[in-house]
């Protein structure tokens, strides 16, 4: 079994290599995918998001769990697809992703525009 940090690291490595199927294989079949445009579920949604956006996410710090099964990552995002179906920034953009991991797979990935408020 991988730790949550190892799972999130494997997903990042696959996404940044453009290996969409390897990224999807890190996810639960009903993975929640959330962002500024809303939330949906499933491998097909994850696959579509990664394909349409061509997103690359570069963690800005060493990954650690903020609470059990949750990895919050400050990222530098780049959209690389030629035909992104929305107004994607042309320059690398700071963003945050909140990953929830259960039983060795991502159960949710949420991209947010500003640092999340710590629990407590």
N, C-alpha and C positions, 0 to 999 in steps of 0.2 A: 504494500500500500504506500502511496505517496502522501506526503504531508500536504496541507492546503497550499503552502508556499511553493512546493514542488509542482503541484497541479497548475497553479497560476503561472509559474515560470514556463512550464511546458506549453501552455496555451499561448503565451507571449512569443515564445520561440517559433511556434508554428505560424502564428499571425504574421510576424515580421519576416518570415521566410516566404510568405505568400502561399503556404501549404494549408489551404482552407480545410481539407478533409482531416488533416491531423489536428487542427484547432477544434473542429467539430467533435472529433473523437474524445476530446477532453471534457465534453459537456454531457450532462444528463439529457435524455431525449426530450424532456419538456423544459429545458433551460429557459429561464426568463431573460429576455434581452431588453434592456431599458436605456433610454436616453432622452435628449431634449424633445424628440418627436413622439414619445410615448413608450409603451411596453407591450411586448408580445412574447410568445413562447414557441419553443421547438427548434430542432436542428435545421429545418428549412429556413426559418427566420434568421438564425445565426449565419448559415451559409450565404443567404442572400445579402445580409448586411456586409459581411466581409468581402463578398464579390463586388457588390455595387460601389462600395466606398473605397476599396483598396487601402483601408486604414492600416497604418503602422503605428504602434504605440511603444514608446521608449520610456521605461520606468526611470524616474529621476533619483530614486533612493533604493537602498537595499530593501527587498520585500520582507515584511514581517506581518504576523497576524495581529490585528488590532483588538480582536476578541476571538474566541474559539470558532474556527471555520470562516472567518472574515478577513480578507486582505484588502486594504484600502491603498491604492497606488496613485501617487502623483505621476502623471504621464506627460510626455510631449507627443502630441498627435500630429500625424501627417496623413493627408488623403491623397492617394496615388492614382486612383482610377481616372482615366481620361473622360469618362462620361458620368461623373457623380451626379445623381438626379436631384441634387439640392445645392445650395450655395455654400460649398465647402471653402474654408479658408485656404489661401494659396501659400501661406507661410506656416511653419510648425507652430502649433497652438497648445498652450498649457491646458490640461484637463485633468479630471480625476476619474478613476474607475473603482467601483466597489464590487468585489468578487465574493460570492458566497460558495463555499465548497462543502459537500457532504459525500461521504463514502467514495472518495477519490475522484469526484467529478464536479465540474462547475454546475451549480444549480441556478445561479443568476450572475449576470454581468450588467452593471448599470454605469453608464457614463454620465457624469455631472459636470457642470461648467465651473463650479467653485468647490473649494475644500469642504467636505462634509463636516458637520458638527460632531465632535466626539461624543460617545455615549456617556451618560452619567450626569 
